[in-house]
Amino acid sequence: MLELAQRPVSHTELVKWCFLLTAETTSKGGDSFYQFVPYQYGPFSFGLFQEMNKLVEEGLVALPDSKSWKATGHYDSCDELSSQMRADIFDVVKKYCSLKIDDLIEHIYTRNPN
């Protein structure tokens, strides 16, 4: 998702995109994808944050500022993904990458009120 966005992605955006991958796609993110809990700005995943912090430590993801992540390009992230998962990720990023964060959150609250 970070590679496809081709820009720094706020923490909130990435969490919401991952949630939308589970809620609105055929693959649902796969069998072992992140779990989400209700939080201040909609769904949140503690597991996703832990994994992103590890990727930052390993140099695979950069922190351009304290509230966003950016792909470093030091890995081939899609090699192990099924073609359906790749298509779903592409669709989520394409559909939601240009939304303002408030519109993204509103979309999630409207479509997934719980």
C-alpha positions in Angstrom: 0.0 0.0 0.0 2.8 2.4 0.9 4.5 1.7 -2.5 1.3 2.2 -4.4 0.6 5.5 -2.7 3.9 6.9 -3.9 3.8 9.4 -1.0 4.0 9.5 2.8 0.9 7.9 4.2 -0.5 9.0 7.6 -0.8 6.3 10.2 -4.5 6.9 10.3 -4.8 6.5 6.5 -2.9 3.2 6.4 -4.9 1.7 9.3 -8.2 2.7 7.5 -7.0 1.3 4.2 -6.1 -2.0 5.8 -9.5 -2.0 7.5 -11.2 -1.4 4.2 -9.2 -4.2 2.7 -10.8 -6.5 5.2 -14.3 -5.0 4.9 -14.7 -4.3 1.2 -12.6 -6.8 -0.8 -12.9 -10.4 -1.9 -9.6 -11.4 -0.1 -10.6 -9.8 3.2 -6.8 -9.3 3.7 -6.2 -13.0 4.0 -6.7 -15.5 6.8 -4.1 -14.1 9.1 -4.6 -10.4 8.5 -4.8 -7.8 11.2 -7.6 -7.6 13.8 -9.3 -4.3 14.3 -10.9 -2.8 17.4 -13.2 0.2 17.8 -11.1 3.3 18.6 -11.2 7.1 18.6 -11.2 7.5 14.8 -12.8 4.2 13.8 -11.2 0.8 13.5 -7.6 0.5 14.9 -5.1 -2.4 14.8 -2.4 -2.7 17.5 -0.8 -5.6 15.5 -0.5 -3.3 12.4 1.3 -0.7 14.5 3.7 -3.2 16.0 4.5 -4.6 12.6 5.0 -1.1 11.1 7.4 -0.2 14.0 9.4 -3.4 13.3 9.6 -2.5 9.6 10.9 1.0 10.5 13.5 -0.6 12.7 14.6 -2.9 9.8 14.8 0.1 7.4 12.0 -1.2 5.2 9.7 1.7 6.0 10.7 5.3 6.7 9.2 7.7 9.1 9.2 11.1 7.2 7.5 12.6 10.3 6.0 11.4 13.5 2.6 10.7 11.9 3.3 9.0 8.6 5.1 6.1 6.9 6.7 5.9 3.5 8.0 2.9 1.6 11.8 2.9 1.3 11.9 0.6 -1.8 14.3 -1.8 -0.1 12.1 -4.8 -0.6 9.8 -6.7 -3.0 6.6 -6.7 -1.0 4.2 -8.3 -3.4 6.0 -11.4 -4.4 4.3 -13.6 -1.8 0.8 -12.2 -2.2 -1.9 -13.9 -4.3 -3.0 -12.2 -7.4 -6.4 -11.6 -5.7 -4.7 -9.9 -2.8 -2.6 -7.8 -5.1 -5.7 -6.7 -7.0 -7.6 -5.9 -3.8 -4.7 -3.8 -2.4 -4.4 -1.9 -5.7 -8.2 -1.3 -5.7 -8.2 0.0 -2.1 -5.3 2.3 -2.7 -6.6 3.6 -6.0 -10.1 4.2 -4.5 -9.1 5.9 -1.2 -5.6 7.4 -1.7 -6.9 10.7 -2.9 -9.5 11.1 -0.1 -9.0 13.6 2.6 -8.6 11.9 6.0 -11.9 13.3 7.3 -13.7 11.9 4.2 -12.0 8.6 4.6 -13.1 8.4 8.3 -16.7 9.5 7.4 -16.8 6.8 4.7 -15.8 4.1 7.3 -18.3 5.3 9.9 -21.1 5.5 7.3 -20.4 2.0 5.8 -19.3 0.3 9.1 -21.0 2.0 12.0 -20.0 -0.7 14.6 
